[in-house]
Amino acid sequence: MAVKKTTLSMTVQVQAKRQEADGVAGFTLVDPHGRALPTFTAGSHIDVQPEPGVLRQYSLCNQPGSTDSYQIAVLREPQSRGGSQAMHEAVDEGDLIQISAPRNHFELAPDAKRSLLLAGGIGITPILAMARQLHRDGAEFELHYSARSQAAMAFHDWLTSGPLSAQVQCYFDDQGSRLPIDQLVAQPHDGTHLYVCGPGGYIDFVMDRFRTAGWPEAQLHTEFFTAADIDTSNDGSFELVLARSGESYRIPADQTVAEVLLDNDVDLLTSCEQGICGTCITRVLEGIPEHRDRYMTEAEHAANDCFTPCCSRAKTERLVIDL
C-alpha cells in the first residue's frame, strides 16, 4: 500500500457558520481572495486545523464538483478530544483556518446500476454529497437517514422538501421509527451498491446484516467516524526501531507508538488518533504489526507492510518502521 502524508496546503475563510441541528454546526469555507477551490468528488473529506495542534477530518457535503466553496457539518461530541469543541467554540465567521486539499476514500462505484445510501446521525455528510451527485446524474438511488430526533437531524428540512425528497426516508428514535433493515437487505442486489456512514455501532449493524444476507463484499462501502472497541488488557511492550535514524524505543503497554514518538520529538503527522483517517500510516520494514485501525482493508492488513502508529501495535517483539 502506498503511504500518503497529509499536508495542510490551503488557507480558507469561514464565510458562514450556522446551526444545522441540535449540536451540529455547519460551515461554509471559501478562498479569502475569491479564487476557485480544488474540485472534489462525492465522498471526499478535508483535513481541518481549527487551532494549533488539532487536526480533524470532515466530509464535504455540498454539490460535488463545486469550486466556489466547501461545506462541512460538525457534531459537537460529548467526549470531544478538542476537534469538535474547537470548531464549535473557537472558529467563527470571518476566521482564517488551514485545510488540506480534498481526498476521497469513500467513492461512488462508477458501474453501479442503483445506489442504496444509509446514514446515521452526522454520517449524513458524505452521504448527502453522494445523493446530490446521483440526483444530478439522473441515477437511481434511495437515501435512508436515521437520527435520535428530528431536532438532531442535520439538513432535515432541505432533504424532506427539496429536490431529493422523493428519494429520502427519515427515521427518528424518539418516535419509534426504525430503519427497515429486513426490507432493504431483501432487495435484489445485482448491480446495487450500498453506502453506509454513521456511528460505529450503526455501521457494524448494517454491514453485518447485509453480509449475512449474502450481499457481495465488493458492493458494500463504508467510512468510519469512530474507532473500534479493542480489548487492551493483554497488551505488552515491544521494541520499535526507526530504520532511517537507527533510534530504538520501548513501547510500553499503556502508550501508543505515536505517543512515544511524539514524546521523543519524532516527526509524525497524526489526526484522528483512533485509526480511522489514515493520516499517520507508516511503512513497516520488519516484524508483524497488530492492526487495530478501521481504515485499511483486510487485504492491506494481510500484507503487513504498513500500520497506523496512533492505535496499532506489534505481534512480534521487534517492529522496524520507515521513519
PATILO-905810 format. One record per residue (C-alpha): residue number from 1; x, y, z; residue in one letter; chain. Coordinates in steps of 0.001 Angstrom, whole numbers, plus 500000, padded with zeros to 6 digits. Layout:
residues N
+-----+--------+--------+--------+------+-------+
|  nr |     c1 |     c2 |     c3 | rest | kette |
+-----+--------+--------+--------+------+-------+
| NUM |      X |      Y |      Z |    A |     A |
...
+-----+--------+--------+--------+------+-------+
This chain:
residues 323
+-----+--------+--------+--------+------+-------+
|  nr |     c1 |     c2 |     c3 | rest | kette |
+-----+--------+--------+--------+------+-------+
|   1 | 500000 | 500000 | 500000 |    M |     A |
|   2 | 501285 | 503464 | 499116 |    A |     A |
|   3 | 501800 | 505691 | 502155 |    V |     A |
|   4 | 500374 | 509159 | 501629 |    K |     A |
|   5 | 501021 | 512004 | 504031 |    K |     A |
|   6 | 498530 | 514782 | 504576 |    T |     A |
|   7 | 499586 | 518391 | 504162 |    T |     A |
|   8 | 497657 | 521496 | 505118 |    L |     A |
|   9 | 498048 | 523236 | 501789 |    S |     A |
|  10 | 495329 | 525883 | 501813 |    M |     A |
|  11 | 494098 | 528802 | 503864 |    T |     A |
|  12 | 490344 | 529320 | 503710 |    V |     A |
|  13 | 487950 | 531758 | 505316 |    Q |     A |
|  14 | 484806 | 530852 | 507206 |    V |     A |
|  15 | 482193 | 532630 | 505118 |    Q |     A |
|  16 | 479272 | 531345 | 507193 |    A |     A |
|  17 | 478660 | 529409 | 510392 |    K |     A |
|  18 | 475177 | 528180 | 511219 |    R |     A |
|  19 | 473287 | 525677 | 513350 |    Q |     A |
|  20 | 472235 | 522720 | 511204 |    E |     A |
|  21 | 470659 | 520751 | 514079 |    A |     A |
|  22 | 470958 | 520319 | 517834 |    D |     A |
|  23 | 474689 | 520041 | 518474 |    G |     A |
|  24 | 475590 | 520319 | 514785 |    V |     A |
|  25 | 477326 | 523388 | 513344 |    A |     A |
|  26 | 477588 | 523949 | 509597 |    G |     A |
|  27 | 480451 | 525849 | 507990 |    F |     A |
|  28 | 480903 | 527352 | 504520 |    T |     A |
|  29 | 484579 | 527723 | 503624 |    L |     A |
|  30 | 485846 | 529913 | 500765 |    V |     A |
|  31 | 489131 | 531156 | 499384 |    D |     A |
|  32 | 489825 | 534511 | 501112 |    P |     A |
|  33 | 490800 | 536064 | 497743 |    H |     A |
|  34 | 487827 | 534721 | 495837 |    G |     A |
|  35 | 489795 | 532148 | 493876 |    R |     A |
|  36 | 488431 | 528766 | 492863 |    A |     A |
|  37 | 488989 | 525882 | 495265 |    L |     A |
|  38 | 490153 | 522456 | 494045 |    P |     A |
|  39 | 487269 | 520373 | 492755 |    T |     A |
|  40 | 486103 | 517303 | 494687 |    F |     A |
|  41 | 484084 | 514129 | 494206 |    T |     A |
|  42 | 481248 | 512674 | 496279 |    A |     A |
|  43 | 482547 | 511063 | 499472 |    G |     A |
|  44 | 485571 | 513377 | 499754 |    S |     A |
|  45 | 486821 | 514865 | 503005 |    H |     A |
|  46 | 489304 | 517537 | 504036 |    I |     A |
|  47 | 491645 | 517855 | 506993 |    D |     A |
|  48 | 490875 | 520923 | 509076 |    V |     A |
|  49 | 493061 | 522606 | 511687 |    Q |     A |
|  50 | 490681 | 524592 | 513913 |    P |     A |
|  51 | 493513 | 525566 | 516246 |    E |     A |
|  52 | 497256 | 524773 | 516538 |    P |     A |
|  53 | 497953 | 521135 | 517345 |    G |     A |
|  54 | 494440 | 519955 | 516436 |    V |     A |
|  55 | 493748 | 518251 | 513095 |    L |     A |
|  56 | 490469 | 516588 | 512181 |    R |     A |
|  57 | 488734 | 515218 | 509080 |    Q |     A |
|  58 | 485333 | 516417 | 507910 |    Y |     A |
|  59 | 483372 | 515224 | 504889 |    S |     A |
|  60 | 482339 | 517710 | 502224 |    L |     A |
|  61 | 478566 | 517744 | 501908 |    C |     A |
|  62 | 477846 | 520320 | 499200 |    N |     A |
|  63 | 477456 | 519610 | 495483 |    Q |     A |
|  64 | 480447 | 517595 | 494248 |    P |     A |
|  65 | 482480 | 519496 | 491695 |    G |     A |
|  66 | 481831 | 522846 | 493401 |    S |     A |
|  67 | 484825 | 525176 | 493394 |    T |     A |
|  68 | 483288 | 528312 | 494941 |    D |     A |
|  69 | 483035 | 526855 | 498467 |    S |     A |
|  70 | 483343 | 523798 | 500685 |    Y |     A |
|  71 | 480571 | 522948 | 503138 |    Q |     A |
|  72 | 481059 | 520782 | 506210 |    I |     A |
|  73 | 478958 | 519975 | 509271 |    A |     A |
|  74 | 480455 | 519167 | 512674 |    V |     A |
|  75 | 478761 | 517330 | 515534 |    L |     A |
|  76 | 479874 | 518506 | 518941 |    R |     A |
|  77 | 480993 | 515273 | 520556 |    E |     A |
|  78 | 480230 | 514926 | 524293 |    P |     A |
|  79 | 483670 | 513358 | 524789 |    Q |     A |
|  80 | 485455 | 515725 | 522405 |    S |     A |
|  81 | 489242 | 515413 | 522296 |    R |     A |
|  82 | 489463 | 519024 | 521134 |    G |     A |
|  83 | 488424 | 518946 | 517488 |    G |     A |
|  84 | 484656 | 519357 | 517570 |    S |     A |
|  85 | 484846 | 521610 | 520629 |    Q |     A |
|  86 | 487275 | 523917 | 518836 |    A |     A |
|  87 | 485098 | 524016 | 515728 |    M |     A |
|  88 | 482044 | 524954 | 517793 |    H |     A |
|  89 | 483708 | 527401 | 520192 |    E |     A |
|  90 | 486896 | 528745 | 518619 |    A |     A |
|  91 | 486022 | 529043 | 514926 |    V |     A |
|  92 | 483780 | 531943 | 513888 |    D |     A |
|  93 | 482629 | 533656 | 510714 |    E |     A |
|  94 | 485471 | 535594 | 509114 |    G |     A |
|  95 | 488213 | 533433 | 510644 |    D |     A |
|  96 | 491038 | 532032 | 508537 |    L |     A |
|  97 | 491836 | 528345 | 509029 |    I |     A |
|  98 | 494169 | 525824 | 507425 |    Q |     A |
|  99 | 492837 | 522847 | 505483 |    I |     A |
| 100 | 494130 | 520151 | 503137 |    S |     A |
| 101 | 493065 | 519561 | 499573 |    A |     A |
| 102 | 490103 | 517158 | 499287 |    P |     A |
| 103 | 490815 | 513444 | 499102 |    R |     A |
| 104 | 488462 | 510510 | 498752 |    N |     A |
| 105 | 488461 | 507055 | 500339 |    H |     A |
| 106 | 484689 | 506598 | 500046 |    F |     A |
| 107 | 483910 | 506913 | 496352 |    E |     A |
| 108 | 480779 | 506071 | 494420 |    L |     A |
| 109 | 481167 | 502974 | 492267 |    A |     A |
| 110 | 481110 | 504058 | 488621 |    P |     A |
| 111 | 479442 | 500829 | 487479 |    D |     A |
| 112 | 476558 | 500838 | 489984 |    A |     A |
| 113 | 473106 | 500389 | 488477 |    K |     A |
| 114 | 471456 | 501522 | 491707 |    R |     A |
| 115 | 472724 | 503042 | 494946 |    S |     A |
| 116 | 471399 | 502476 | 498457 |    L |     A |
| 117 | 472522 | 505263 | 500805 |    L |     A |
| 118 | 472222 | 504754 | 504580 |    L |     A |
| 119 | 473178 | 507441 | 507107 |    A |     A |
| 120 | 473094 | 507570 | 510884 |    G |     A |
| 121 | 473455 | 510920 | 512650 |    G |     A |
| 122 | 476374 | 513035 | 511437 |    I |     A |
| 123 | 477171 | 510265 | 508951 |    G |     A |
| 124 | 474828 | 512130 | 506623 |    I |     A |
| 125 | 477645 | 514443 | 505483 |    T |     A |
| 126 | 479371 | 512229 | 502865 |    P |     A |
| 127 | 476057 | 510530 | 502073 |    I |     A |
| 128 | 474481 | 513914 | 501286 |    L |     A |
| 129 | 477195 | 514689 | 498729 |    A |     A |
| 130 | 476598 | 511270 | 497164 |    M |     A |
| 131 | 472854 | 511918 | 496948 |    A |     A |
| 132 | 473471 | 515292 | 495303 |    R |     A |
| 133 | 475783 | 513693 | 492748 |    Q |     A |
| 134 | 473418 | 510823 | 491948 |    L |     A |
| 135 | 470459 | 513189 | 491626 |    H |     A |
| 136 | 472404 | 515448 | 489268 |    R |     A |
| 137 | 473407 | 512430 | 487165 |    D |     A |
| 138 | 469848 | 511123 | 486998 |    G |     A |
| 139 | 470969 | 507860 | 488632 |    A |     A |
| 140 | 468689 | 505510 | 490564 |    E |     A |
| 141 | 469119 | 505764 | 494352 |    F |     A |
| 142 | 467356 | 505962 | 497683 |    E |     A |
| 143 | 468525 | 507525 | 500943 |    L |     A |
| 144 | 467577 | 506243 | 504413 |    H |     A |
| 145 | 468517 | 508586 | 507271 |    Y |     A |
| 146 | 468286 | 507756 | 510989 |    S |     A |
| 147 | 468672 | 510141 | 513945 |    A |     A |
| 148 | 467747 | 510424 | 517614 |    R |     A |
| 149 | 465087 | 513028 | 516838 |    S |     A |
| 150 | 464046 | 515457 | 514137 |    Q |     A |
| 151 | 465749 | 518271 | 516032 |    A |     A |
| 152 | 469013 | 516327 | 515936 |    A |     A |
| 153 | 468754 | 515563 | 512197 |    M |     A |
| 154 | 471014 | 517851 | 510171 |    A |     A |
| 155 | 469602 | 519083 | 506834 |    F |     A |
| 156 | 466189 | 517611 | 507640 |    H |     A |
| 157 | 464087 | 520385 | 506089 |    D |     A |
| 158 | 466130 | 520553 | 502891 |    W |     A |
| 159 | 466171 | 516785 | 502455 |    L |     A |
| 160 | 462443 | 516345 | 503004 |    T |     A |
| 161 | 461210 | 519329 | 500995 |    S |     A |
| 162 | 463977 | 519890 | 498443 |    G |     A |
| 163 | 464821 | 518223 | 495138 |    P |     A |
| 164 | 465863 | 514926 | 496770 |    L |     A |
| 165 | 462693 | 514452 | 498825 |    S |     A |
| 166 | 461239 | 511692 | 496633 |    A |     A |
| 167 | 464297 | 509523 | 497320 |    Q |     A |
| 168 | 464585 | 510234 | 501085 |    V |     A |
| 169 | 463166 | 508335 | 504058 |    Q |     A |
| 170 | 463818 | 509548 | 507640 |    C |     A |
| 171 | 463618 | 507612 | 510919 |    Y |     A |
| 172 | 463578 | 509013 | 514465 |    F |     A |
| 173 | 464400 | 507055 | 517611 |    D |     A |
| 174 | 462162 | 509213 | 519806 |    D |     A |
| 175 | 459196 | 508460 | 517554 |    Q |     A |
| 176 | 459824 | 504736 | 517460 |    G |     A |
| 177 | 460508 | 504651 | 513723 |    S |     A |
| 178 | 463336 | 502353 | 512674 |    R |     A |
| 179 | 465391 | 501619 | 509599 |    L |     A |
| 180 | 463557 | 498800 | 507702 |    P |     A |
| 181 | 466707 | 496698 | 507505 |    I |     A |
| 182 | 464903 | 493421 | 506649 |    D |     A |
| 183 | 463227 | 495067 | 503688 |    Q |     A |
| 184 | 466459 | 496648 | 502472 |    L |     A |
| 185 | 468633 | 493530 | 502621 |    V |     A |
| 186 | 465943 | 491554 | 500784 |    A |     A |
| 187 | 466006 | 493858 | 497775 |    Q |     A |
| 188 | 467726 | 492481 | 494651 |    P |     A |
| 189 | 471430 | 493298 | 494882 |    H |     A |
| 190 | 472539 | 492636 | 491310 |    D |     A |
| 191 | 474254 | 495919 | 490414 |    G |     A |
| 192 | 473122 | 497641 | 493631 |    T |     A |
| 193 | 475806 | 499204 | 495809 |    H |     A |
| 194 | 475374 | 500040 | 499497 |    L |     A |
| 195 | 476996 | 503090 | 501109 |    Y |     A |
| 196 | 476710 | 503482 | 504871 |    V |     A |
| 197 | 478137 | 506043 | 507285 |    C |     A |
| 198 | 477417 | 506942 | 510897 |    G |     A |
| 199 | 478335 | 505841 | 514433 |    P |     A |
| 200 | 480372 | 502667 | 514673 |    G |     A |
| 201 | 477514 | 500608 | 516113 |    G |     A |
| 202 | 475184 | 501705 | 513325 |    Y |     A |
| 203 | 477722 | 500823 | 510631 |    I |     A |
| 204 | 478517 | 497434 | 512187 |    D |     A |
| 205 | 474802 | 496583 | 512469 |    F |     A |
| 206 | 474050 | 497485 | 508855 |    V |     A |
| 207 | 477144 | 495864 | 507365 |    M |     A |
| 208 | 476651 | 492662 | 509362 |    D |     A |
| 209 | 473059 | 492328 | 508165 |    R |     A |
| 210 | 473951 | 492874 | 504518 |    F |     A |
| 211 | 476861 | 490434 | 504700 |    R |     A |
| 212 | 474706 | 487817 | 506405 |    T |     A |
| 213 | 472131 | 488260 | 503645 |    A |     A |
| 214 | 474799 | 487361 | 501095 |    G |     A |
| 215 | 475470 | 490718 | 499511 |    W |     A |
| 216 | 478833 | 490721 | 497655 |    P |     A |
| 217 | 481601 | 492459 | 499606 |    E |     A |
| 218 | 482565 | 494488 | 496524 |    A |     A |
| 219 | 479143 | 496168 | 496649 |    Q |     A |
| 220 | 479367 | 497214 | 500322 |    L |     A |
| 221 | 481060 | 500537 | 501086 |    H |     A |
| 222 | 481538 | 502375 | 504368 |    T |     A |
| 223 | 483504 | 505069 | 506157 |    E |     A |
| 224 | 484017 | 505033 | 509921 |    F |     A |
| 225 | 483958 | 508102 | 512179 |    F |     A |
| 226 | 484763 | 506204 | 515376 |    T |     A |
| 227 | 487383 | 503682 | 516418 |    A |     A |
| 228 | 486729 | 500014 | 517009 |    A |     A |
| 229 | 486380 | 498758 | 520582 |    D |     A |
| 230 | 489655 | 496991 | 521426 |    I |     A |
| 231 | 490458 | 494902 | 524483 |    D |     A |
| 232 | 493815 | 496258 | 525691 |    T |     A |
| 233 | 494026 | 494224 | 528896 |    S |     A |
| 234 | 496606 | 491840 | 527426 |    N |     A |
| 235 | 498780 | 494471 | 525779 |    D |     A |
| 236 | 502507 | 494087 | 526336 |    G |     A |
| 237 | 505581 | 496092 | 525451 |    S |     A |
| 238 | 507703 | 495774 | 522313 |    F |     A |
| 239 | 510738 | 497347 | 520676 |    E |     A |
| 240 | 510246 | 499905 | 517911 |    L |     A |
| 241 | 513158 | 500738 | 515607 |    V |     A |
| 242 | 513269 | 503710 | 513245 |    L |     A |
| 243 | 515108 | 502485 | 510140 |    A |     A |
| 244 | 516313 | 505881 | 508932 |    R |     A |
| 245 | 517795 | 507148 | 512180 |    S |     A |
| 246 | 518532 | 503833 | 513878 |    G |     A |
| 247 | 516820 | 505074 | 517045 |    E |     A |
| 248 | 515127 | 502440 | 519179 |    S |     A |
| 249 | 512266 | 502911 | 521641 |    Y |     A |
| 250 | 510468 | 500626 | 524063 |    R |     A |
| 251 | 506708 | 500932 | 523585 |    I |     A |
| 252 | 505069 | 500237 | 526958 |    P |     A |
| 253 | 501697 | 498573 | 527303 |    A |     A |
| 254 | 499972 | 501790 | 528311 |    D |     A |
| 255 | 501246 | 504011 | 525469 |    Q |     A |
| 256 | 500765 | 504024 | 521716 |    T |     A |
| 257 | 503603 | 504155 | 519210 |    V |     A |
| 258 | 502513 | 507657 | 518227 |    A |     A |
| 259 | 502593 | 508889 | 521819 |    E |     A |
| 260 | 506115 | 507566 | 522371 |    V |     A |
| 261 | 507400 | 509016 | 519104 |    L |     A |
| 262 | 505875 | 512434 | 519687 |    L |     A |
| 263 | 507176 | 512465 | 523280 |    D |     A |
| 264 | 510650 | 511971 | 521798 |    N |     A |
| 265 | 510226 | 514745 | 519193 |    D |     A |
| 266 | 509978 | 512346 | 516240 |    V |     A |
| 267 | 508144 | 513990 | 513347 |    D |     A |
| 268 | 504876 | 512086 | 512874 |    L |     A |
| 269 | 501717 | 513616 | 511481 |    L |     A |
| 270 | 498600 | 512433 | 513306 |    T |     A |
| 271 | 494982 | 513479 | 513188 |    S |     A |
| 272 | 492127 | 511264 | 514409 |    C |     A |
| 273 | 494365 | 509289 | 516825 |    E |     A |
| 274 | 491873 | 506411 | 516505 |    Q |     A |
| 275 | 492911 | 504586 | 513330 |    G |     A |
| 276 | 490074 | 505827 | 511147 |    I |     A |
| 277 | 491643 | 508534 | 508965 |    C |     A |
| 278 | 494878 | 507066 | 507612 |    G |     A |
| 279 | 496901 | 510237 | 508229 |    T |     A |
| 280 | 499658 | 508521 | 510226 |    C |     A |
| 281 | 500048 | 505356 | 508113 |    I |     A |
| 282 | 503718 | 504326 | 508149 |    T |     A |
| 283 | 505561 | 501621 | 506221 |    R |     A |
| 284 | 506636 | 498508 | 508147 |    V |     A |
| 285 | 510024 | 497060 | 507128 |    L |     A |
| 286 | 510447 | 494230 | 509655 |    E |     A |
| 287 | 508146 | 492494 | 512119 |    G |     A |
| 288 | 504405 | 491905 | 512097 |    I |     A |
| 289 | 502021 | 494671 | 513184 |    P |     A |
| 290 | 498859 | 494058 | 515179 |    E |     A |
| 291 | 496346 | 496081 | 513192 |    H |     A |
| 292 | 493715 | 497966 | 515169 |    R |     A |
| 293 | 492638 | 500548 | 512610 |    D |     A |
| 294 | 489382 | 500742 | 510673 |    R |     A |
| 295 | 490975 | 502492 | 507720 |    Y |     A |
| 296 | 492851 | 499827 | 505778 |    M |     A |
| 297 | 491173 | 496895 | 504060 |    T |     A |
| 298 | 491520 | 493260 | 505114 |    E |     A |
| 299 | 493874 | 492706 | 502173 |    A |     A |
| 300 | 496049 | 495641 | 503250 |    E |     A |
| 301 | 496146 | 494287 | 506796 |    H |     A |
| 302 | 497173 | 490880 | 505488 |    A |     A |
| 303 | 500104 | 492421 | 503580 |    A |     A |
| 304 | 501544 | 493701 | 506900 |    N |     A |
| 305 | 503676 | 496297 | 505093 |    D |     A |
| 306 | 502025 | 499341 | 506709 |    C |     A |
| 307 | 500378 | 500177 | 510030 |    F |     A |
| 308 | 498785 | 503029 | 511951 |    T |     A |
| 309 | 501054 | 504071 | 514865 |    P |     A |
| 310 | 498239 | 506002 | 516525 |    C |     A |
| 311 | 496499 | 502787 | 517630 |    C |     A |
| 312 | 498113 | 499633 | 516219 |    S |     A |
| 313 | 500814 | 497651 | 517977 |    R |     A |
| 314 | 503140 | 494696 | 517225 |    A |     A |
| 315 | 502625 | 490945 | 517277 |    K |     A |
| 316 | 506394 | 490455 | 517222 |    T |     A |
| 317 | 508908 | 491532 | 519847 |    E |     A |
| 318 | 510507 | 493969 | 517378 |    R |     A |
| 319 | 508992 | 496253 | 514760 |    L |     A |
| 320 | 511097 | 498235 | 512282 |    V |     A |
| 321 | 509343 | 501118 | 510527 |    I |     A |
| 322 | 510286 | 503515 | 507734 |    D |     A |
| 323 | 510997 | 506640 | 509810 |    L |     A |
+-----+--------+--------+--------+------+-------+
